[in-house]
């Protein structure tokens, strides 16, 4: 049984840090917690799927956005599934929850970006009927 809930408190965020660090090793726990508090203050939501023993197994940082190109939508900043339990349904449960939440909030779409090196994640997204719709471009501003 998977339980999904949105977090905001310092202790809850620290408890999911070991999971988040699997995707974001460039952060340390304090930097992660501080940035999540800033992002939450700007409307981001930190949502976690817990297993039947209460262990965090999937994490999503997401927000509701409106853009001319796609209208009102949920944008998923990060979607992380514990590498020790992949292919056990936690990612699907989180993605299904995010889709349902987006619909509940009146959104027309769910969108996310995924690094080009994350082929296993891409295979999962394609299985879950997400489609590659655009290229994402960026430039570092030194």
DOPA-731341 format. One line per field, with one value per atom (N, C-alpha, C, O): residue number from 1; residue in three letters; atom name; x, y, z. Coordinates in Angstrom, 2 decimals, always signed. Layout:
N
seq	c(NUM, ...)
type	c(ALA, ...)
atom	c(CA, ...)
xx	c(X, ...)
yy	c(Y, ...)
zz	c(Z, ...)
//
This chain:
142
seq	c(1, 1, 1, 1, 2, 2, 2, 2, 3, 3, 3, 3, 4, 4, 4, 4, 5, 5, 5, 5, 6, 6, 6, 6, 7, 7, 7, 7, 8, 8, 8, 8, 9, 9, 9, 9, 10, 10, 10, 10, 11, 11, 11, 11, 12, 12, 12, 12, 13, 13, 13, 13, 14, 14, 14, 14, 15, 15, 15, 15, 16, 16, 16, 16, 17, 17, 17, 17, 18, 18, 18, 18, 19, 19, 19, 19, 20, 20, 20, 20, 21, 21, 21, 21, 22, 22, 22, 22, 23, 23, 23, 23, 24, 24, 24, 24, 25, 25, 25, 25, 26, 26, 26, 26, 27, 27, 27, 27, 28, 28, 28, 28, 29, 29, 29, 29, 30, 30, 30, 30, 31, 31, 31, 31, 32, 32, 32, 32, 33, 33, 33, 33, 34, 34, 34, 34, 35, 35, 35, 35, 36, 36, 36, 36, 37, 37, 37, 37, 38, 38, 38, 38, 39, 39, 39, 39, 40, 40, 40, 40, 41, 41, 41, 41, 42, 42, 42, 42, 43, 43, 43, 43, 44, 44, 44, 44, 45, 45, 45, 45, 46, 46, 46, 46, 47, 47, 47, 47, 48, 48, 48, 48, 49, 49, 49, 49, 50, 50, 50, 50, 51, 51, 51, 51, 52, 52, 52, 52, 53, 53, 53, 53, 54, 54, 54, 54, 55, 55, 55, 55, 56, 56, 56, 56, 57, 57, 57, 57, 58, 58, 58, 58, 59, 59, 59, 59, 60, 60, 60, 60, 61, 61, 61, 61, 62, 62, 62, 62, 63, 63, 63, 63, 64, 64, 64, 64, 65, 65, 65, 65, 66, 66, 66, 66, 67, 67, 67, 67, 68, 68, 68, 68, 69, 69, 69, 69, 70, 70, 70, 70, 71, 71, 71, 71, 72, 72, 72, 72, 73, 73, 73, 73, 74, 74, 74, 74, 75, 75, 75, 75, 76, 76, 76, 76, 77, 77, 77, 77, 78, 78, 78, 78, 79, 79, 79, 79, 80, 80, 80, 80, 81, 81, 81, 81, 82, 82, 82, 82, 83, 83, 83, 83, 84, 84, 84, 84, 85, 85, 85, 85, 86, 86, 86, 86, 87, 87, 87, 87, 88, 88, 88, 88, 89, 89, 89, 89, 90, 90, 90, 90, 91, 91, 91, 91, 92, 92, 92, 92, 93, 93, 93, 93, 94, 94, 94, 94, 95, 95, 95, 95, 96, 96, 96, 96, 97, 97, 97, 97, 98, 98, 98, 98, 99, 99, 99, 99, 100, 100, 100, 100, 101, 101, 101, 101, 102, 102, 102, 102, 103, 103, 103, 103, 104, 104, 104, 104, 105, 105, 105, 105, 106, 106, 106, 106, 107, 107, 107, 107, 108, 108, 108, 108, 109, 109, 109, 109, 110, 110, 110, 110, 111, 111, 111, 111, 112, 112, 112, 112, 113, 113, 113, 113, 114, 114, 114, 114, 115, 115, 115, 115, 116, 116, 116, 116, 117, 117, 117, 117, 118, 118, 118, 118, 119, 119, 119, 119, 120, 120, 120, 120, 121, 121, 121, 121, 122, 122, 122, 122, 123, 123, 123, 123, 124, 124, 124, 124, 125, 125, 125, 125, 126, 126, 126, 126, 127, 127, 127, 127, 128, 128, 128, 128, 129, 129, 129, 129, 130, 130, 130, 130, 131, 131, 131, 131, 132, 132, 132, 132, 133, 133, 133, 133, 134, 134, 134, 134, 135, 135, 135, 135, 136, 136, 136, 136, 137, 137, 137, 137, 138, 138, 138, 138, 139, 139, 139, 139, 140, 140, 140, 140, 141, 141, 141, 141, 142, 142, 142, 142)
type	c(UNK, UNK, UNK, UNK, UNK, UNK, UNK, UNK, UNK, UNK, UNK, UNK, UNK, UNK, UNK, UNK, UNK, UNK, UNK, UNK, UNK, UNK, UNK, UNK, UNK, UNK, UNK, UNK, UNK, UNK, UNK, UNK, UNK, UNK, UNK, UNK, UNK, UNK, UNK, UNK, UNK, UNK, UNK, UNK, UNK, UNK, UNK, UNK, UNK, UNK, UNK, UNK, UNK, UNK, UNK, UNK, UNK, UNK, UNK, UNK, UNK, UNK, UNK, UNK, UNK, UNK, UNK, UNK, UNK, UNK, UNK, UNK, UNK, UNK, UNK, UNK, UNK, UNK, UNK, UNK, UNK, UNK, UNK, UNK, UNK, UNK, UNK, UNK, UNK, UNK, UNK, UNK, UNK, UNK, UNK, UNK, UNK, UNK, UNK, UNK, UNK, UNK, UNK, UNK, UNK, UNK, UNK, UNK, UNK, UNK, UNK, UNK, UNK, UNK, UNK, UNK, UNK, UNK, UNK, UNK, UNK, UNK, UNK, UNK, UNK, UNK, UNK, UNK, UNK, UNK, UNK, UNK, UNK, UNK, UNK, UNK, UNK, UNK, UNK, UNK, UNK, UNK, UNK, UNK, UNK, UNK, UNK, UNK, UNK, UNK, UNK, UNK, UNK, UNK, UNK, UNK, UNK, UNK, UNK, UNK, UNK, UNK, UNK, UNK, UNK, UNK, UNK, UNK, UNK, UNK, UNK, UNK, UNK, UNK, UNK, UNK, UNK, UNK, UNK, UNK, UNK, UNK, UNK, UNK, UNK, UNK, UNK, UNK, UNK, UNK, UNK, UNK, UNK, UNK, UNK, UNK, UNK, UNK, UNK, UNK, UNK, UNK, UNK, UNK, UNK, UNK, UNK, UNK, UNK, UNK, UNK, UNK, UNK, UNK, UNK, UNK, UNK, UNK, UNK, UNK, UNK, UNK, UNK, UNK, UNK, UNK, UNK, UNK, UNK, UNK, UNK, UNK, UNK, UNK, UNK, UNK, UNK, UNK, UNK, UNK, UNK, UNK, UNK, UNK, UNK, UNK, UNK, UNK, UNK, UNK, UNK, UNK, UNK, UNK, UNK, UNK, UNK, UNK, UNK, UNK, UNK, UNK, UNK, UNK, UNK, UNK, UNK, UNK, UNK, UNK, UNK, UNK, UNK, UNK, UNK, UNK, UNK, UNK, UNK, UNK, UNK, UNK, UNK, UNK, UNK, UNK, UNK, UNK, UNK, UNK, UNK, UNK, UNK, UNK, UNK, UNK, UNK, UNK, UNK, UNK, UNK, UNK, UNK, UNK, UNK, UNK, UNK, UNK, UNK, UNK, UNK, UNK, UNK, UNK, UNK, UNK, UNK, UNK, UNK, UNK, UNK, UNK, UNK, UNK, UNK, UNK, UNK, UNK, UNK, UNK, UNK, UNK, UNK, UNK, UNK, UNK, UNK, UNK, UNK, UNK, UNK, UNK, UNK, UNK, UNK, UNK, UNK, UNK, UNK, UNK, UNK, UNK, UNK, UNK, UNK, UNK, UNK, UNK, UNK, UNK, UNK, UNK, UNK, UNK, UNK, UNK, UNK, UNK, UNK, UNK, UNK, UNK, UNK, UNK, UNK, UNK, UNK, UNK, UNK, UNK, UNK, UNK, UNK, UNK, UNK, UNK, UNK, UNK, UNK, UNK, UNK, UNK, UNK, UNK, UNK, UNK, UNK, UNK, UNK, UNK, UNK, UNK, UNK, UNK, UNK, UNK, UNK, UNK, UNK, UNK, UNK, UNK, UNK, UNK, UNK, UNK, UNK, UNK, UNK, UNK, UNK, UNK, UNK, UNK, UNK, UNK, UNK, UNK, UNK, UNK, UNK, UNK, UNK, UNK, UNK, UNK, UNK, UNK, UNK, UNK, UNK, UNK, UNK, UNK, UNK, UNK, UNK, UNK, UNK, UNK, UNK, UNK, UNK, UNK, UNK, UNK, UNK, UNK, UNK, UNK, UNK, UNK, UNK, UNK, UNK, UNK, UNK, UNK, UNK, UNK, UNK, UNK, UNK, UNK, UNK, UNK, UNK, UNK, UNK, UNK, UNK, UNK, UNK, UNK, UNK, UNK, UNK, UNK, UNK, UNK, UNK, UNK, UNK, UNK, UNK, UNK, UNK, UNK, UNK, UNK, UNK, UNK, UNK, UNK, UNK, UNK, UNK, UNK, UNK, UNK, UNK, UNK, UNK, UNK, UNK, UNK, UNK, UNK, UNK, UNK, UNK, UNK, UNK, UNK, UNK, UNK, UNK, UNK, UNK, UNK, UNK, UNK, UNK, UNK, UNK, UNK, UNK, UNK, UNK, UNK, UNK, UNK, UNK, UNK, UNK, UNK, UNK, UNK, UNK, UNK, UNK, UNK, UNK, UNK, UNK, UNK, UNK, UNK, UNK, UNK, UNK, UNK, UNK, UNK, UNK, UNK, UNK, UNK)
atom	c(N, CA, C, O, N, CA, C, O, N, CA, C, O, N, CA, C, O, N, CA, C, O, N, CA, C, O, N, CA, C, O, N, CA, C, O, N, CA, C, O, N, CA, C, O, N, CA, C, O, N, CA, C, O, N, CA, C, O, N, CA, C, O, N, CA, C, O, N, CA, C, O, N, CA, C, O, N, CA, C, O, N, CA, C, O, N, CA, C, O, N, CA, C, O, N, CA, C, O, N, CA, C, O, N, CA, C, O, N, CA, C, O, N, CA, C, O, N, CA, C, O, N, CA, C, O, N, CA, C, O, N, CA, C, O, N, CA, C, O, N, CA, C, O, N, CA, C, O, N, CA, C, O, N, CA, C, O, N, CA, C, O, N, CA, C, O, N, CA, C, O, N, CA, C, O, N, CA, C, O, N, CA, C, O, N, CA, C, O, N, CA, C, O, N, CA, C, O, N, CA, C, O, N, CA, C, O, N, CA, C, O, N, CA, C, O, N, CA, C, O, N, CA, C, O, N, CA, C, O, N, CA, C, O, N, CA, C, O, N, CA, C, O, N, CA, C, O, N, CA, C, O, N, CA, C, O, N, CA, C, O, N, CA, C, O, N, CA, C, O, N, CA, C, O, N, CA, C, O, N, CA, C, O, N, CA, C, O, N, CA, C, O, N, CA, C, O, N, CA, C, O, N, CA, C, O, N, CA, C, O, N, CA, C, O, N, CA, C, O, N, CA, C, O, N, CA, C, O, N, CA, C, O, N, CA, C, O, N, CA, C, O, N, CA, C, O, N, CA, C, O, N, CA, C, O, N, CA, C, O, N, CA, C, O, N, CA, C, O, N, CA, C, O, N, CA, C, O, N, CA, C, O, N, CA, C, O, N, CA, C, O, N, CA, C, O, N, CA, C, O, N, CA, C, O, N, CA, C, O, N, CA, C, O, N, CA, C, O, N, CA, C, O, N, CA, C, O, N, CA, C, O, N, CA, C, O, N, CA, C, O, N, CA, C, O, N, CA, C, O, N, CA, C, O, N, CA, C, O, N, CA, C, O, N, CA, C, O, N, CA, C, O, N, CA, C, O, N, CA, C, O, N, CA, C, O, N, CA, C, O, N, CA, C, O, N, CA, C, O, N, CA, C, O, N, CA, C, O, N, CA, C, O, N, CA, C, O, N, CA, C, O, N, CA, C, O, N, CA, C, O, N, CA, C, O, N, CA, C, O, N, CA, C, O, N, CA, C, O, N, CA, C, O, N, CA, C, O, N, CA, C, O, N, CA, C, O, N, CA, C, O, N, CA, C, O, N, CA, C, O, N, CA, C, O, N, CA, C, O, N, CA, C, O, N, CA, C, O, N, CA, C, O, N, CA, C, O, N, CA, C, O, N, CA, C, O, N, CA, C, O, N, CA, C, O, N, CA, C, O, N, CA, C, O, N, CA, C, O)
xx	c(+0.84, +0.00, +0.88, +1.70, +0.71, +1.46, +0.62, -0.56, +1.22, +0.59, +1.33, +2.56, +0.59, +1.20, +0.72, -0.48, +1.69, +1.32, +2.33, +3.48, +1.88, +2.71, +3.32, +2.66, +4.62, +5.40, +5.70, +5.67, +5.99, +6.46, +7.41, +8.19, +7.37, +8.18, +9.62, +9.97, +10.45, +11.89, +12.21, +13.01, +11.61, +11.91, +11.49, +12.21, +10.33, +9.88, +10.83, +11.16, +11.27, +12.19, +13.53, +14.11, +14.01, +15.27, +15.12, +16.07, +13.95, +13.73, +13.77, +14.10, +13.43, +13.47, +14.79, +14.99, +15.68, +16.96, +17.72, +18.23, +17.83, +18.57, +18.01, +18.77, +16.71, +16.09, +16.43, +16.86, +16.25, +16.49, +17.96, +18.27, +18.85, +20.28, +20.67, +21.73, +19.83, +20.12, +20.09, +20.82, +19.26, +19.20, +20.00, +20.52, +20.10, +20.75, +21.96, +21.97, +22.98, +24.15, +24.99, +25.82, +24.79, +25.54, +25.09, +25.78, +23.94, +23.42, +23.92, +24.34, +23.87, +23.96, +22.60, +21.76, +22.38, +21.07, +20.61, +19.46, +21.50, +21.11, +20.74, +19.77, +21.53, +21.23, +19.90, +19.11, +19.65, +18.37, +17.20, +16.24, +17.27, +16.16, +15.94, +14.79, +17.01, +16.87, +16.24, +15.36, +16.70, +16.14, +14.69, +13.87, +14.36, +12.96, +12.06, +10.95, +12.51, +11.70, +11.47, +10.37, +12.50, +12.33, +11.35, +10.46, +11.49, +10.61, +9.17, +8.23, +8.99, +7.65, +7.01, +5.81, +7.80, +7.28, +6.85, +6.02, +7.42, +7.08, +6.01, +5.71, +5.42, +4.33, +4.65, +3.77, +5.89, +6.27, +5.71, +5.52, +5.44, +4.96, +5.92, +6.36, +6.23, +7.11, +6.23, +5.70, +6.08, +5.16, +5.93, +6.84, +5.57, +6.32, +5.37, +4.28, +5.81, +5.12, +5.87, +7.07, +5.14, +5.71, +5.25, +4.13, +6.13, +5.72, +4.93, +4.71, +4.52, +3.66, +4.36, +3.70, +5.71, +6.45, +6.76, +7.40, +6.31, +6.54, +7.84, +8.21, +8.53, +9.78, +9.46, +8.62, +10.13, +9.90, +10.48, +11.65, +9.67, +10.10, +10.09, +10.77, +9.31, +9.31, +9.08, +8.36, +9.69, +9.61, +9.32, +9.92, +8.42, +8.16, +8.12, +7.46, +8.83, +8.76, +8.03, +8.49, +6.89, +6.05, +5.34, +5.25, +4.84, +4.15, +3.09, +3.16, +2.12, +1.12, +1.61, +1.98, +1.60, +2.07, +1.06, +0.28, +1.09, +0.31, +1.24, +1.99, +1.18, +2.03, +1.19, +0.21, +1.56, +0.83, +0.82, -0.19, +1.94, +2.08, +1.20, +0.72, +0.97, +0.27, -0.87, -1.57, -1.07, -2.13, -1.76, -0.58, -2.78, -2.58, -2.13, -2.76, -1.03, -0.48, +0.32, +0.71, +0.55, +1.48, +2.83, +2.95, +3.85, +5.23, +5.95, +5.97, +6.53, +7.27, +8.74, +9.38, +9.28, +10.70, +11.57, +12.56, +11.20, +11.96, +11.00, +10.00, +11.31, +10.59, +11.65, +12.39, +11.72, +12.78, +12.15, +11.26, +12.61, +12.19, +13.42, +14.47, +13.30, +14.41, +14.99, +14.29, +16.28, +16.93, +16.91, +17.07, +16.71, +16.69, +15.35, +15.24, +14.31, +12.98, +12.33, +11.11, +13.15, +12.58, +11.84, +12.16, +10.87, +10.02, +9.11, +8.67, +8.81, +7.86, +6.58, +5.77, +6.40, +5.14, +5.13, +4.13, +6.22, +6.21, +6.22, +5.52, +7.00, +7.02, +5.67, +5.19, +5.07, +3.75, +2.71, +1.88, +2.76, +1.80, +1.95, +0.95, +3.19, +3.42, +2.95, +2.28, +3.29, +2.89, +1.37, +0.80, +0.72, -0.75, -1.35, -2.32, -0.78, -1.26, -1.09, -2.00, +0.08, +0.33, -0.67, -1.16, -0.96, -1.94, -3.32, -4.00, -3.72, -5.03, -5.08, -6.09, -4.01, -3.96, -4.01, -4.67, -3.32, -3.36, -4.78, -5.23, -5.48, -6.87, -7.73, -8.56, -7.54, -8.32, -8.13, -9.06, -6.92, -6.60, -6.98, -6.70, -7.62, -8.08, -7.03, -7.20, -5.97, -4.89, -5.21, -5.86, -4.74, -4.94, -3.81, -3.98, -2.66, -1.48, -0.59, -0.69, +0.25, +1.37, +2.61, +2.63, +3.64, +4.88, +6.07, +6.02, +7.17, +8.44, +9.57, +9.37, +10.75, +11.98, +12.76, +12.65, +13.55, +14.38, +15.73, +15.79, +16.80, +18.14, +18.37, +17.87, +19.12, +19.34, +20.04, +19.93, +20.74, +21.45, +20.54, +21.00, +19.30, +18.43, +17.53, +16.31, +18.16, +17.42, +16.40, +15.32, +16.71, +15.73, +14.49, +13.37, +14.68, +13.54, +12.72, +11.49, +13.41, +12.69, +11.83, +10.69, +12.38, +11.61, +10.36, +9.28, +10.51, +9.35, +8.31, +7.13, +8.75, +7.81, +7.07, +5.86, +7.77, +7.13, +6.12, +5.05, +6.45, +5.50, +4.24, +3.14, +4.41, +3.30, +2.60, +1.82, +2.87, +2.19, +2.55, +1.81, +3.68, +4.21, +4.95, +5.56, +4.91, +5.54, +6.58, +6.46, +7.59, +8.61, +8.01, +7.70, +7.84, +7.13, +8.00, +7.60, +9.18, +10.01, +11.45, +11.73, +12.33, +13.69, +13.75, +13.13, +14.49, +14.67, +16.07, +17.04, +16.21, +17.50, +17.83, +16.94, +19.08, +19.54, +20.95, +21.70, +21.30, +22.66, +23.03, +22.23, +24.23, +24.73, +25.11, +25.79, +24.69, +24.97, +26.06, +25.77, +27.29, +28.44, +28.69, +29.62)
yy	c(-1.20, +0.00, +1.25, +1.43, +2.09, +3.33, +4.48, +4.62, +5.30, +6.51, +7.70, +7.74, +8.66, +9.84, +11.07, +11.27, +11.90, +13.14, +14.23, +13.96, +15.47, +16.64, +17.12, +17.21, +17.44, +17.84, +19.33, +19.96, +19.87, +21.26, +21.51, +22.46, +20.69, +20.93, +20.51, +19.63, +21.14, +20.89, +19.41, +18.82, +18.82, +17.42, +16.48, +15.54, +16.73, +15.90, +16.01, +15.00, +17.22, +17.40, +16.71, +16.10, +16.82, +16.14, +14.62, +13.92, +14.12, +12.66, +12.13, +10.97, +12.97, +12.50, +12.81, +12.42, +13.52, +13.87, +12.65, +12.74, +11.54, +10.40, +9.95, +9.53, +10.03, +9.68, +10.73, +10.39, +12.00, +13.08, +13.12, +13.44, +12.79, +12.83, +11.85, +12.00, +10.86, +9.93, +10.63, +10.24, +11.66, +12.43, +13.72, +14.21, +14.28, +15.58, +15.48, +16.12, +14.70, +14.53, +15.79, +15.87, +16.78, +18.02, +18.88, +19.82, +18.55, +19.24, +18.52, +17.37, +19.20, +18.54, +18.74, +19.49, +18.09, +18.13, +19.54, +19.90, +20.35, +21.71, +22.56, +23.32, +22.44, +23.21, +22.76, +23.59, +21.46, +20.94, +21.50, +22.01, +21.41, +21.87, +23.38, +23.82, +24.16, +25.61, +25.93, +26.79, +25.26, +25.54, +25.09, +25.79, +23.95, +23.50, +24.49, +24.76, +25.03, +26.03, +27.25, +27.81, +27.68, +28.81, +28.45, +29.24, +27.26, +26.86, +26.67, +27.03, +26.12, +25.98, +27.36, +27.53, +28.32, +29.69, +30.30, +31.20, +29.80, +30.28, +29.42, +29.63, +28.47, +27.68, +26.24, +25.50, +25.84, +24.46, +23.55, +23.97, +22.31, +21.33, +20.15, +19.69, +19.67, +18.51, +17.34, +17.33, +16.38, +15.27, +13.97, +13.75, +13.09, +11.85, +10.66, +10.72, +9.58, +8.30, +7.44, +7.21, +6.97, +6.15, +4.71, +4.45, +3.76, +2.35, +2.00, +2.85, +0.74, +0.31, +0.44, +0.46, +0.51, +0.69, +2.15, +2.45, +3.05, +4.47, +4.99, +6.13, +4.17, +4.62, +5.42, +5.00, +6.56, +7.33, +6.59, +6.19, +6.39, +5.62, +6.42, +6.06, +7.51, +8.40, +9.82, +10.06, +10.75, +12.17, +12.96, +12.70, +13.92, +14.83, +16.26, +16.56, +17.12, +18.56, +19.11, +18.94, +19.76, +20.18, +21.48, +21.91, +22.09, +23.38, +23.53, +22.88, +24.37, +24.71, +25.97, +26.96, +25.91, +27.05, +27.32, +26.45, +28.54, +28.86, +29.49, +30.42, +28.97, +29.45, +29.59, +28.86, +30.52, +30.69, +29.41, +29.07, +28.71, +27.53, +26.36, +25.61, +26.19, +24.99, +25.26, +24.33, +26.50, +26.82, +26.43, +26.35, +26.19, +25.82, +24.36, +23.48, +24.12, +22.77, +22.56, +23.51, +21.30, +20.93, +20.69, +19.93, +21.36, +21.13, +20.41, +20.87, +19.28, +18.48, +18.83, +18.53, +19.49, +19.86, +18.61, +18.44, +17.76, +16.55, +15.41, +15.59, +14.25, +13.02, +11.96, +11.58, +11.49, +10.57, +9.33, +9.42, +8.18, +6.90, +6.26, +6.19, +5.79, +5.14, +4.04, +3.11, +4.16, +3.23, +1.78, +0.85, +1.58, +0.21, -0.48, -1.69, +0.29, -0.31, +0.08, +0.11, +0.37, +0.73, -0.46, -1.61, -0.17, -1.17, -1.91, -3.03, -1.30, -1.89, -1.07, -1.32, -0.11, +0.62, +1.97, +2.68, +2.36, +3.64, +4.83, +5.82, +4.74, +5.81, +5.95, +7.07, +4.84, +4.86, +5.44, +6.25, +5.02, +5.55, +7.07, +7.79, +7.56, +9.00, +9.71, +10.74, +9.19, +9.83, +9.83, +10.84, +8.74, +8.69, +9.70, +10.37, +9.83, +10.80, +12.22, +13.05, +12.50, +13.83, +14.15, +15.28, +13.19, +13.41, +13.71, +14.63, +12.93, +13.14, +14.50, +15.19, +14.86, +16.16, +17.31, +18.32, +17.15, +18.17, +18.35, +19.48, +17.26, +17.34, +18.02, +18.88, +17.63, +18.20, +19.71, +20.45, +20.17, +21.59, +22.34, +23.54, +21.65, +22.30, +22.43, +23.20, +21.67, +21.74, +20.88, +19.85, +21.33, +20.61, +19.63, +18.71, +19.82, +19.02, +18.80, +19.52, +17.81, +17.58, +17.56, +16.90, +18.27, +18.33, +18.17, +18.49, +17.67, +17.59, +17.56, +17.22, +17.90, +17.74, +16.61, +16.36, +15.94, +14.85, +14.90, +14.98, +14.87, +14.94, +13.87, +12.75, +14.21, +13.30, +12.00, +11.00, +12.01, +10.83, +9.83, +8.74, +10.18, +9.35, +8.43, +8.53, +7.54, +6.69, +5.79, +5.57, +5.28, +4.44, +5.24, +4.74, +6.48, +7.34, +7.61, +7.63, +7.82, +8.08, +6.88, +7.05, +5.68, +4.47, +4.40, +4.04, +4.73, +4.75, +5.77, +5.45, +6.99, +8.03, +7.63, +7.85, +7.05, +6.62, +5.51, +5.50, +4.56, +3.51, +4.11, +3.58, +5.21, +5.87, +6.89, +7.71, +6.85, +7.63, +9.11, +9.92, +9.49, +10.83, +10.81, +9.79, +11.89, +11.95, +13.06, +14.08, +12.84, +13.87, +14.91, +14.62, +16.13, +17.16, +18.34, +19.15, +18.46, +19.63, +19.35, +18.38, +20.21, +20.23, +21.35, +22.40, +21.14, +22.17, +22.73, +21.97, +24.03, +24.66, +25.52, +26.05, +25.65, +26.50, +26.97, +26.40, +28.02, +28.54, +29.03, +29.68, +28.72, +29.18, +30.66, +31.06, +31.46, +32.89, +33.18, +33.49, +33.08, +33.31, +34.77, +35.14)
zz	c(+0.00, +0.00, +0.00, +0.90, -0.99, -1.11, -0.58, -0.92, +0.27, +0.80, +0.21, +0.23, -0.31, -0.92, -0.17, +0.04, +0.21, +0.89, +0.58, +0.24, +0.71, +0.45, +1.74, +2.77, +1.67, +2.85, +2.81, +1.76, +3.98, +4.02, +5.18, +5.14, +6.19, +7.38, +7.24, +6.44, +8.03, +8.03, +8.28, +7.55, +9.28, +9.62, +8.49, +8.18, +7.88, +6.77, +5.58, +4.96, +5.26, +4.14, +4.42, +3.52, +5.65, +6.00, +5.90, +5.54, +6.22, +6.16, +4.73, +4.52, +3.74, +2.36, +1.66, +0.51, +2.34, +1.72, +1.18, +0.06, +1.90, +1.33, -0.02, -0.90, -0.20, -1.47, -2.53, -3.64, -2.21, -3.17, -3.59, -4.73, -2.68, -2.99, -4.09, -4.70, -4.37, -5.45, -6.81, -7.72, -6.96, -8.20, -8.10, -9.11, -6.93, -6.74, -5.81, -4.76, -6.17, -5.29, -5.14, -4.24, -6.02, -5.92, -4.73, -4.35, -4.15, -2.97, -1.73, -1.79, -0.60, +0.69, +1.36, +0.86, +2.47, +3.11, +3.45, +3.18, +4.03, +4.41, +3.19, +3.22, +2.13, +0.91, +0.32, -0.11, +0.30, -0.21, +0.59, +0.01, +1.91, +2.76, +2.57, +2.44, +2.55, +2.38, +1.02, +0.93, -0.04, -1.36, -1.44, -2.04, -0.86, -0.89, -0.16, -0.62, +0.95, +1.65, +0.76, +0.74, +0.02, -0.90, -2.00, -2.34, -2.57, -3.66, -3.18, -3.89, -1.99, -1.42, -1.23, -1.48, -0.79, -0.61, -1.95, -1.98, -3.04, -4.38, -5.06, -6.23, -4.33, -4.87, -5.24, -5.68, -5.07, -5.36, -4.27, -3.13, -4.63, -3.66, -3.65, -4.70, -2.47, -2.28, -1.86, -0.75, -2.74, -2.50, -2.48, -3.29, -1.54, -1.33, -1.31, -0.74, -1.96, -1.88, -0.86, -0.98, +0.13, +1.18, +1.00, +0.56, +1.34, +1.30, +2.55, +3.41, +2.66, +3.78, +5.13, +6.17, +5.13, +6.39, +6.69, +7.69, +5.82, +6.04, +5.46, +5.71, +4.67, +4.05, +2.78, +1.99, +2.58, +1.35, +0.15, +0.17, -0.89, -2.06, -3.35, -4.31, -3.39, -4.56, -4.08, -3.11, -4.77, -4.42, -5.69, -6.74, -5.60, -6.70, -6.18, -5.18, -6.84, -6.61, -7.83, -8.96, -7.61, -8.74, -8.44, -7.29, -9.48, -9.35, -10.43, -11.48, -10.17, -11.18, -11.88, -11.24, -13.21, -14.02, -15.13, -15.51, -15.64, -16.82, -17.84, -17.54, -19.06, -20.14, -21.40, -21.59, -22.26, -23.51, -24.34, -24.95, -24.36, -25.22, -24.80, -25.65, -23.49, -23.02, -22.06, -21.65, -21.68, -20.73, -19.31, -18.95, -18.51, -17.11, -17.05, -17.62, -16.35, -16.29, -15.02, -14.34, -14.70, -13.64, -14.30, -15.26, -13.75, -14.19, -13.06, -11.92, -13.38, -12.41, -12.53, -13.53, -11.48, -11.46, -11.31, -12.03, -10.38, -10.08, -9.80, -9.10, -10.33, -9.99, -9.75, -10.66, -8.53, -8.12, -7.52, -6.68, -7.96, -7.37, -6.76, -7.40, -5.55, -4.85, -5.74, -6.15, -6.03, -6.95, -6.44, -7.23, -5.15, -4.61, -4.80, -4.60, -5.21, -5.37, -6.70, -6.82, -7.68, -8.99, -9.58, -9.29, -10.41, -11.08, -10.12, -10.40, -8.98, -8.02, -7.89, -7.00, -8.78, -8.82, -8.14, -8.22, -7.46, -6.75, -7.71, -7.49, -8.79, -9.78, -10.47, -10.68, -10.83, -11.47, -10.52, -10.92, -9.26, -8.28, -8.16, -8.09, -8.12, -8.01, -9.27, -9.18, -10.43, -11.67, -11.82, -12.25, -11.48, -11.53, -10.57, -10.91, -9.37, -8.40, -8.94, -8.83, -9.54, -10.10, -11.22, -11.30, -12.08, -13.15, -12.56, -13.01, -11.58, -10.95, -10.25, -10.32, -9.58, -8.89, -9.90, -9.66, -11.01, -12.06, -12.57, -12.74, -12.81, -13.26, -12.20, -12.52, -10.92, -9.83, -9.76, -9.42, -10.08, -10.02, -11.29, -11.41, -12.23, -13.45, -14.54, -15.48, -14.42, -15.41, -16.62, -16.52, -17.77, -19.02, -19.30, -20.10, -18.67, -18.99, -17.77, -16.77, -17.88, -16.97, -17.83, -18.87, -17.41, -18.18, -17.27, -16.09, -17.85, -17.13, -18.14, -19.31, -17.69, -18.47, -17.84, -16.64, -18.65, -18.15, -18.85, -20.08, -18.08, -18.64, -19.70, -19.59, -20.71, -21.83, -21.42, -22.12, -20.30, -19.83, -19.09, -18.76, -18.83, -18.00, -18.84, -18.80, -19.61, -20.53, -19.84, -20.38, -18.65, -17.93, -17.57, -17.66, -17.15, -16.84, -18.11, -18.06, -19.23, -20.49, -20.87, -21.30, -20.72, -21.03, -20.16, -20.63, -18.88, -17.96, -18.41, -18.49, -18.72, -19.13, -20.41, -20.52, -21.35, -22.59, -22.33, -22.93, -21.44, -21.06, -20.43, -20.60, -19.72, -19.03, -19.93, -19.44, -21.22, -22.25, -22.26, -22.82, -21.65, -21.84, -23.16, -23.52, -23.88, -25.19, -25.24, -24.56, -26.05, -26.27, -27.20, -28.35, -26.67, -27.41, -27.81, -28.65, -27.23, -27.52, -27.10, -26.40, -27.53, -27.01, -25.99, -26.17, -24.92, -23.90, -24.08, -24.07, -24.23, -24.42, -23.21, -22.55, -22.93, -21.82, -22.05, -22.84, -21.34, -21.39, -20.00, -19.33, -19.58, -18.29, -18.40, -19.34, -17.44, -17.44, -16.42, -15.27, -16.84, -15.95, -15.74, -15.02)
//
